[in-house]
Amino acid sequence: MGPFVIPVLKTIPTITWSRPANITYGTALSSIQLDATATFNGNMVPGTFAYTTESETPVTTRTVWGAGTYILTATFTQMILTMFKVEQ
C-alpha cells in the first residue's frame, strides 16, 4: 500500500466582539470597549486586533472622542499564519 495524501485546509477563526457600551463624553476608550477575541474550537488564537474608525483613523485605549456616534472596525492579525485564513 502506498502513501496517502491528506489535504489539511486552513480554517477561519471565530471573531467575537460585543457591541461596546455607550461612554460619557470625555471618557477614554478602554479594554472594555476594545475587547474583540479570536478563537478556534474554543481556544484563543494568538494575534492582535487593530481598531479603526470608518475613516480608517486608528483607535486605541487612550482615544477620547467628542459627542456623537462612531463606527468601529476590528481587524485581526494572527501570529500563526499557516493555520488560519485572514478575516475582518
C-alpha positions, 0 to 999 in steps of 0.5 A, a space after each residue: 500500500 502506498 502513501 496517502 495524501 491528506 489535504 489539511 485546509 486552513 480554517 477561519 477563526 471565530 471573531 467575537 466582539 460585543 457591541 461596546 457600551 455607550 461612554 460619557 463624553 470625555 471618557 477614554 476608550 478602554 479594554 472594555 470597549 476594545 475587547 474583540 477575541 479570536 478563537 478556534 474550537 474554543 481556544 484563543 488564537 494568538 494575534 492582535 486586533 487593530 481598531 479603526 474608525 470608518 475613516 480608517 483613523 486608528 483607535 486605541 485605549 487612550 482615544 477620547 472622542 467628542 459627542 456623537 456616534 462612531 463606527 468601529 472596525 476590528 481587524 485581526 492579525 494572527 501570529 500563526 499564519 499557516 493555520 488560519 485564513 485572514 478575516 475582518 
